[in-house]
């Protein structure tokens, strides 16, 4: 069995990062739970002991990063970041004696900076969706790394916060985005990926009943869910600039879904509606989530070295492909979100996934995720 992770939290009150002493627990959520969800702001709660040991006091608005300190696994890299954002609140519960003092530090992901960035009569030009995300980030002075926009978003004049606009562009593209940084304590970005791509890596999970993969991870919990949130027989796309378009199977009872987008023509909106309808027609139960810990992992079977795949998941799980072996069958998914709960003795990770069926059109001309010759009409 592997050793428990050593979690560290560091914050930046001025120009220098300061490690928070006596971290006793970390709880993180990033991404989203379902493919149909909009993205919200990442969250983290840090449990801390003995605030009397602080040399520098963490305060509202300080940048904060949580990471695993794991030397000797990756050459030149000792620290693996798992959360990026700011401190939102610091609560101190004082005991009868100092050794009973406890602190709860609540943190918000870097998406909160987008949510606080106000746009007034902002002119967003008609362009590919990835370029529109770049235009928004430039307007509010925030970092974005955007890739592979396929759809065109209409030009609009927008007043509101940048996070809402980012979600509307993302809905138009059926894209994914997440917070991250290319290096420990490096520049933080909102990484934005269009619908026809995922990150190149595939994460493997196995219960021991399928063919071994060198980087496969063990898991101890798996959940399939019904199609209650993944089945629709009528989809309406409502763009800001053109008439709403509906794709329907014409059956009852109606399970309808409306999406507000920036699709720039009625033809694109109609193709978008048909695209979504085709994606969400299955009534089969689908793999929704798996859970596992770091201490249950074993060395790679091919080299007997430490399996660093779990560290990759901590840093950038969202939008990775995953293959989950369960009772002799391999389920292919895309990771939508990650929840992490860590204490000094164990770290438990839950991955939220969308199934192969609901990604059948995301990556065209792909043997697994690309259904060819189906609703490729400009979308």
N, C-alpha and C positions, 0 to 999 in steps of 0.2 A: 504494500500500500504506500501511496505517496505521502509526503509530509504536508501538513496544513499550510495554507498560504499565510504569508506575513503581509497584512494590509497596512498601508500608511496613507495619511491624509496630509496634504500640504496646502497652505494658503499664502496669499500675496498681499500683505497690508500696504506695501509701498512699492519698492523696486526689487525686493528680494523675497524669494519663496521661503516660508517658515514651516517646518514640520510640526504637526500637532502632536504633542505627547499623549501617551496613555489612551490610545484608540482602543475601544472595547467592543465595537461592533459597527458594521456598515450595512446599509440597506439601499439598494440602487434599482431604479427602473429606467430603461431606455427603449425608445422605439414605440411600438404599438402592439396590441394583442391580436388584432385581426386585420386582414388585408383590406377590409372595407372601412377601417377607421381613419380619420384624419390624424395627423401627428400633433401631439401635445408637447409640453415641456418636460424634459427628463428631470428626475427627482433623485435626491439622495438624503438619507438621514444618518448622521454619525453619532454614535454613543461614545462619550468620553468620560474618563475618571479624573478626579483630583485637579480641578481648575486652578488650585493654588500653585501648581507646578508650571503654569503658563508664564513664559517670559514675554510673549507678545499675545495680546488678546485678539481672537478672531472677531470680526465685526461685519455687520450688514454690508453687502456689496463687494467684499473681498473676493477676488478670483480664487477658486478652489479646485484641486485635482485629487482624486483618490486613485491609488495604484497598488499593485502587488510588487513587492520587492523579492525578486527571484534570480539571484546571480547564478552564472555558470550554465545557463540553458541556451541562451543565444549569445554568440560572440559579440562583445561590445555593448550589450544591452542588459541592464540589471533590473530595470523598472518598467512595468507594463501598466499603462494608464487604463482606467475603466470608467472614469467619470470626469467631465469637464463642465465648469459652470461658476456660479457665485454663491456665497453664503446668503441665505434669506432670513434666517432667524437663529438666535442663540438663547437657549433656555437653561438656566442653572437651578437645580434642586439642591439646596443646602441641607446636609444632615446635621445631626446633633454634634458630630465631630467632623473635622476635615476629611477623614478617610471615607466618610459616607457621602461626600459631595458627588453629584452626578450632573453631566451636561448632555443636552441634546442639541445638535447643530443641524438645522434643516437647510438644504441646498437646492438650487434650481439649475437646470442645464443651460447651456449657452443659447438655446432657443428663446429663453426669456429675454435676452437682449433684442432679438428680433421682435418679440411681442411688445417691448417698450418703445421701439423705434416707430415714431409716428410719421406717416406720409400725408401731406396736405396737397391736394390737387396734383398729385404725381402723375406725370404723363408716361405711361408704359407703352412703348411702341410695339406694333405687331411684329412678331419674330418667333423663332423656334423657342420652345419652352425653356431649354437650358440657358439660352441667351437672356430670356426674360428674368430668370432667377439671378443671373449675374447683374442685370440692370438694377434690380431691387437691392441687392447687396451693396452695389456701388453707391446708390442713393442714400443708404443709411449708414454707410461706413463699416460694414461687417464683412467678415471673410467667408467666401463660399468657394468650393471646388465642385464644378458642375460638369456632368458628362452625359452624352448620348441622348439629348432631347430629340424626339421624332415628330411630335405634333407642333402645330403652329398655334400660338395664342393670339387672340385679337388685341388690338390696341385699345386701351381704355385710359380714362382719367380717374385716379383712385385716391380716396381719402380714407385712412384707417391705419391699422398697424401692419407692419411688414410680415409678421408671422401668419396672419390670416391670408394675406396675398400670396405668400409662399405656399400655403396649403391649397389655394385655388389653382395656382399654376401646377402644383403636384397632382391634383385631381384631374386636370386637363390632360396631363401626360400619362397618368397612372404610374407615377414615378415613386421613388423611395428616397428618404433622406435621413441623415443621422449626424450626431456630433462626433468629432474626433480630432486627432492631431497626428502628424506624421512622426513625431518623436516625443519623448518624455519632456513635459513642460515646454513643448514647442508651440508654434502658432496654432491656434485652434480654428477649425473650419467647420462649416456646415457642408457635409458631403452629400451631393445630390446626384442620383442616378436615374436615367430614363428607363422606361418600361422594358425595353428590349435588351437589357443587360443586367447582370448581377456582378458582384465581385468574382474574380476568377476562381478563388479557392472553393473547394467543397469540404465541408466538415462531415466526418463519418461517425456514426454511433451504432453500437451493436449490442445485442443481448447474447451473443455467442452462437446464434443459429444460422448466420449467413457467412459468406466468404470474408476472411480477415482482410482488413486494410491496415497498412502500417500506422496511420495516424488515428485509428478509430478510438473512440472514447466509450467507456461504460456508462450506462444510465440505470437508475433504479425506480423511475416513475415515468409512465407514459399515459397520455389521455387522448382519446378520440372523441370528437363531438359530432352531433347530428348536423344536418344542413340548415338548422334554424337561422343562422346568420350568414349562410353561404349559398342560399338558393333564392333566385328571383326569376319570375316569368314575365315581368314587365319592367323595363328600365327607361327612365326619361332623363335625357341630358338637357340641362337648362343653361345655355350660355348667356353671358352678359350682353352680347351684341347682336345675336341673331335669334330666330325663333326656336323654341324647345322642340326636340325630336324624341320620339318614343319608338323603342323596339319591343315587340311583345309576342308571346306565343299564342295569345288569344284564347287562353284557358282560364277557368275559375277553379278554386278561389284565386284571386289576384294577389301575388306577392310582389309589391312594387317597390322601386327604389328610385329616388330622384337625386341627381348630382348637379350642383352648380359649377360651371366651368368657364373657361375662356375660349372654347372652340370658336374658330373665326369664320366658319361657313356652316350653313345648314347641312351640307354634304358631309363635312367632317364630324359634325355633331351626330348625324344619323349613323355614320360608321362607328363612332365611339359608343353609341347606345347598343348597336348590334354586337360590338366587341365585348362589352360588359355582359350582355345577355348570354352570349355563348360561353363566357367564362364561368357563369354562376348557374348553370342548368342542372348540375348533378345533385341528387338527393342522398347520395351515399355519405356515411360518416367519414370524417377526414381526421388525419393526425393533426392535433391542435397544439400539444406541448409535450416536452419531455423535461425531466429533472435529473440532476446528478451532482456529485460532489467532487472536489479535487482529491480527497484522501482515498477514494475508491479506485482511482486510476492506477494502471500498472504500466511498466515500461513498454516501449514498442516491441512487438514480437520479432521484428526483423533485425533490429540493432541492439535491443535491450537498453536503449537510451531513454531518457525522459521524454514523454510525449508532450511537446510544446503546443499542440493544437488547442488545448484549453486556454492557453495564454492569448492566442489569436482571437478566441471567442470573446474574451474579456475586453479586448481593445476595439474590435470592429465586427460584432456579430451580425448586425442588421444588414440585410441584403445578401448575406452568404447563402450559397446553396447548402443543403444538407441531405445526406442519405442515412436513413434510420433503418437498421435491420431489426425486425421484430417477428419472432416465431416463423422464421424461414422466408419472410417477404421483405423486400427493400422498398421503403417509402421515400419518395423524392419530394423535397419541400424547399421553400425559401424562408429564411428566418426573418420574422417581422419585428421581434422585440426580445429583450432579455431582462430578467430580474435576478438580482444577486443579493443574497443574505449571508453575511459573514460574521463569525465570532472568532476569537483567538484559536478555537479548536477545529473549526470546519467552515467551509464556504459552500453554500448550496446555490446552484445555478438553475434557473428555469428558462427554457427557450420557447417562445411563442412562434408558431409556424403557420404558413399557408401551404395547402397541398398542391401536388402536381396538377390536379384537375383544374384548380383555380388559377394556375399559371400557364395554362396550355398555349396561350397566345402571347405571353410576355416576351419570349425570346424566339423570334422567327428563325426558321431554317436551323433549328437545334433539334437533335434527335430525341431529346427528353422533353424539353419544355416548349418546342415550337411546333404547333399544329399548322401544317402548310395548307395553302389554298383556302383558308377560311378567313373571312372578313379582313382581308388585307387591302381593302378599298381605300387607300389613302391614310389608314390608321394603323 
